[in-house]
């Protein structure tokens, strides 16, 4: 059976809890933040419960007279039949009652509560699974922005100002605009910012460069996900899990500017112009980039352009493909006994004669792990360059394409092995001792006999 939810003001209401154990303590802790006058009746009362300030304690068995004047009661003894007897007495007197762990004897049940200042989220499964309700509570809590409580308290304090400044028919839109602007900035508004919104001045939006991580949608950070859910425009690249785009608001504008080797894509100048134009329309823009925006993602170029244009902007890190792709193949980029450093290098350098990294001889001399991004087309010259610079031919290497199986081989053979396997871009290239490793990437349990 589903329960109809409603929110009631219980501040200063007289409430009786019958029972003095752990369950009674939990019920008291749930109720107290909402300000009722609690009385606890039980022969024995836990010290933690008795020590809560402001409680009235009746250190004796429950008596029917204890219900006099009570707004509602909680039967929380360890005796199921006693709880039912209390429930029957309450119903005779028209007093709502909660009998713990006994749906049939309850007039109301306790939902799983999540509170952020003046906001309360209540979750109920109708008693079917309290564990499910508790799990959903944690998941919802993870989705709420950290600034929400402060913003809500500020909006509550600003209500008199809005009512004094605007006629009733304009207030809903004003409250919505204040909330939206607060969430865009991630904080309560200043007096000047609030006045600007109420006067209807054109607002400059903002741009967040958000690293989407590498691979599945759930590899994005919680901060990045929160910003995506609040976005009004999403400017996105290739290699973004489509599931992430479905997590943006349904009315957010989606702008594709994919950048991939060998395919037409928007020029960097065009992308920067799109970001600036969208922000100047007053939108909260999420620039969704695969991996990490600051690891060969041109995030620095985009933020500099936004800064020069006077656009508020920020960056949210993501899991770089330089780390995530090897990890997905069971390759740790560092290992205490095999590799104590990692070096992330672009595999295609436009301003050198052969497009190879200019420091290839120095890289070949290093004992750590070399990770090359955007270098598959260069792989034959890259591998030969390392060999010519003195890298041992038997050095383990791996090519990790996005859409096919990893290729593992000694450095002297990796280019030919990758060609035979039909590896295509995008791919990450790993050179070093850890490239030979193939550790578990998911938890598997042995089958029971």
N, C-alpha and C positions, 0 to 999 in steps of 0.2 A: 504494500500500500504506500502511495506517495503522500507526503505531508505538505500542507500548504504553509509556506513560510511567511511570517510577518515580523516586523521589528517593533518592539515595545519599549517604552521608557520605563525602566524599573528603578531609576534612582530614588532612593529613600523609601522604597516599598518594603514592607516586612515580609521576609522569606524564611521558611523553616526547613532546615536540613536535619533529617532523622538518621543518625548514624555518626560514628566518630572515627571511622577507619580511613584507609587509603582512598576509597571511592568517594567518600564524603569530602575529603581534602581536595580531590580533583574538581569536584563540582563547585566547591567554594572558590577555588582559584579561577574558575571560568567566570563565575558570577561577579566577583568582587570588583573588577575594573569598571563595571557598569553601575556601581553605586548603591546596591540594595542594602537594607539593614538585615544582616544575617543573624539567625539564631540557630545554634546547633544543640540538639538533644540526644544524649547517649550516655550510658553509664561509664564508658571508657572512651576517652578522646585522645587521639594522637597528639604528642607534644607539638608537632609542626602545625597541626590544625588549631590547637589551643593557643598557640603563640601568635596567631594572626591578629593584629590590632583591630579593635572595633567590633569583634564578634561577641554576641551574648551566648554564654555557655550554660546549658542545663545538664549538669553531671548526674543524670538519673535516667531511668527508662522513659520512653515517650508516653505521654498521657494525652487523651483526646482533647483535653482543655487547651493543650499547646497550640491547637489549630485556630483558636479564637483570634480573629482579626488578621489572619495571614493571607497574603495575596496569592501565593502559590507555595507548594511544598515539594521536597525531594526526599523520597524514601530510599535511603542508601545504606540500610543495614545489611548484614551478611545472611539474613534469614529471608528467603524468598516469600514464605507464607506471611511473615510479619509485614513485609513490604506491600503485599497484596491487601492485607487487613488495613494498613494505613491508607492505601489507595481508595478502598471502599469508603472509609470514613471521610476522606476528602471529597469524594463525589457526592456523598450525602449532604455535605455542606456547600457544594458548588465551588470547591476550591480546586483549581487545576493542580495535577500531581504528576511527577515523573518518578516511576519506579524503575530503578536501575536494572538493565539487562532483562527487561520484561515488557516487551512492546504492548502486549495485550492489556497490561495493567496501567498503561500510561495515557494521560490526556495530551501530553506533549513530550517531545524528545529533545535532547541537547544536540544541536548540529556541531560539526567541526568548524571552529571559528578562526578567522584570520582578521586581525585588526591592524589598521594603519591610521592612527589618530582618529578622526571622526568617521573613517570608513570601516565598515565591518562586512566581511564576506562570510556567509553561512552556507555550509555544504552538508547535505543530508542524503543518504541512500535509503531513507525510510527504515533504517535498522538492518538492511540487508547485509551491509559490510562496512562497519566502522573503519576497518583498515583501508578500504578504498577511499572513503571520505578523507581520511588523514593523508593519504598519498596525494590525492587531488589538491588538498590544501597546500602541501609543500610545493607542488608543481605550479600552482597559481602564485604562490609567494615569490617564486623565482622569476616570474614574468613581470612583477610589479616594479616600476622604476624606483630607485632608492630615494628620489626626491619627492615621492608622492605625498607622504605625510605632511611635509613642510608646505607643499603647494596647496594641499587641501585646507590646511589651517589658515594659510594666507587668503585663499579665496573666501573662506567663511568670514574672516575679518573684513574683507572688502565689500561684503554684501550691502551694508548701509550706504557706502559711497556710491555703488552702482544704482541703488534704488533712488538716491537723492538726485543723481545726475540724469537718469533716463526714465522715460515713461514706460509703463508695464509692457507694452507690446515690443519694445526694443531690448528688454532685459535678457531674455533667453539667448539671443544672438551674442550679446555682450559677454555674458558668463561663459559661453562656449569659446569665444575669442580669447578671453583671459586665460582659460584653462589651456587652450591649444598653445598660446604663446609661452606660458609657463613651462609646459612640457617640452617645447622646442628648445628653450634655454636650459632646461634641467634644474630649475630653481624658482623660488618665488620672484615676482616682478618687483622692480623698484617703483617708487611713486611716479617717476617720470615715464617709465615703461607702461604702467597701468593707465596713466592719463593718455598716453599716445594711443593705446588700444581703444579706450572709451571714446576718444575723439575721432576714431575712424581713420587715423593717419595710415598711409601705406607702410607696411612693415617689411623690413629686409629679412629674408629668410636666413637659413644657415645650411652648411654642407658638412656632413660627416663622411669621412673616408672610412669605410668599414671593411675589415678583412673577413671574408666569408670562410676562411679556413680552406682546407684542401680535401675535397671528396664529398662525403655525405653532409646533408643539411645540418645535422645535429653537432657538427664540429665548429659551428660559429660560436663566438663567445656570448654569454648572457647579455652583456652590455650591447653588443652589436645587434642581437635579436630584439631587444627592447627598442632600440632606435629604428630598426626596420619596421616594427609594428606601428610606430608613430609617424612614419614617413608619409609625405605627400607626393614625392617623386623619387623613383629609383633609377639610377643610371648604372647599368650593369654590363659586365664583360662576358666573354666565353668562360666555360668551365665552372659556371655557377650551377649548383644543384637546383633544378626547376622548382623543387619543393620550397626553397627559400622565397622565391618570388610569390608563391601562394600565401606566404605568411605576412606579406605587406597588406595594408588596408585595400579593400576592393576597389576604391576610387583613386588609389595612388597612380600617377602617370608612370608608365614603364618605358624607359628609353634604352635601347640596345646600342652599345658602342663596341662590340666585340673586337678584340685584338688577338690575332693568332697568326703564326708564321705561315706564309704562303697564301693568305686569304685577304681580300679587301677588308679594310677596317677604317673606322674613323681616325683621323689624324689627331695627335695629342692636342694641338691648338683648338681643334673643333670640340674635343671633349671638354677642355677647360672653359670654352665659350658657353657650352650647354650648361655646365654647372653654375656659372655666373648668372646666366639668363634665368635659370630656374629659381635661384635664390632671390634674385631681384623681383621676382613675381610674388615674393613673400612665402615661399614654400620651404618646408623642412626637407632637405634633399639627402638621400643616402646614396653615396657612391660606393656600390657593392663590387668589391674586387676579390678575385680568387687569391687564396693564400694570405700573405701579409702585404699591405699597401707599400710598406717601406723596404721590402726585399724584392728588388727588380720589378716593382709594380708601378713605378713612376709616381708614387704618392707624393714624394717631395716636390716634384714639378707642379702637381696639381694644387697642393697647399700654397706654394709660393704664388701661383697665379691668383688664387682666391684671396690671399693676403693683400696682394697689390691692388685687387679690385675692391678691397674694403669689405669683403664678405666674411661674417663670422664662420669659423670652420674648426674642425678637430679631427683626430684620427683614433680609430679603435683597432688595436692589433689583431691579427689573425694567425692561425697556424700555417707557417710557410710550407710550401711544397718541398723545400729543401730538407725539411725534417719529417713532414707527414708522409710523403711518398715512400722514402726509404723505410719508415716505420711500418707502413702498410705491407711492405714486402718482407718484414722481419729483420730489417737491417738497422741496428742502432748506429747513429752517426758518430757517437763516442762510446768508448769502452775503456774502463780503467787500465786494462792490461794490453789493449791493442791500439787504441787511438785516444789521445788526450787532447786533441784539438779538432776543430772542424773549419773548413775554408769553403765558403760559398762563392762561386765564380760564374760569371756569365760565359756561356760557351760560344757566343758570337759577339765579337767586338768590332763595331762598324769602323772605327778610326785607326785600325792597324792594317798593314799591307795584306796579310793573309787572313784577316778577321779572327785570328787566334788571340787569346789573352796575352798581353804584353809581358807578364811576369811568369810565363810558363816554366822557364828554367828554375826559378825560385820555388814555384809550386811543386815541381818534380822532386825537389830536395827535402820537402817536408815529410814528417812521419805521420801526420794526422790524416783525417779523411778529407778527400776532395769531393765536393758536390758541384756539378756543372748543370746549370739551368739553360734551357733554350739552345742546346748544343748538339742535337742528334744529327743534323745535316753536316756538322763539322766533325763528327766522331772520328772518321779515319785520320784526318789531319791532327785532331786533338790527341788521340792515342799515340800517333807516331811522334808528335812533338814531345810528349812526356817521355817516350822511350829514348828519343834522341838526346833529351836532357839528362838521361841517366836513371830514369825510373826502371826498376827491375821488371823484366817481361812477365814474370810470374805473379806480379802484384794483382790481387783480386780486383775485379771490376764488375759493375752491374749496370744494365740499361733497364730503366723502369718506365715503360710506356703507360699512358693513362688508360688505354683501352685494350691492352693485351698482356700476356704473361711476362714476368720479369725474365731478362736474359742475363745469365751469369757466366763469366769466362775470365781467363787471365787477360791482363791488359793487352798483351800481344795479339790476342785473338778476338777481343770484344767487338771490334768494328765488323769483322766478317760474320761473327755469330749473330749480331743484331741484324745485319742485312739478310741473312738466311732466314731469320725468324720473322722478317717482314715488319719490324718495329717501325712505327710512325710517330710523328710529333703529335702532341707534346710528350716529352719524356725527360726524366731526371737521370743523370749519369753519376754513378758513385765509384770512386777509385780509392782503394785503401783496404786494410786488412778486414775491416768489419763488413765489406761488401760480400764476403764469402759466407756470412752468417745468414741463417734462415730461422729466426726465432718465431714462436707462436704469436699470432696476431689476434686470436680470439680464444675465449675459454671454451674448451670442449671437455665433456665428462666421459669416462669409459662406460661402455654399455654394461648394464647389470647382467650377471649370468642368469 
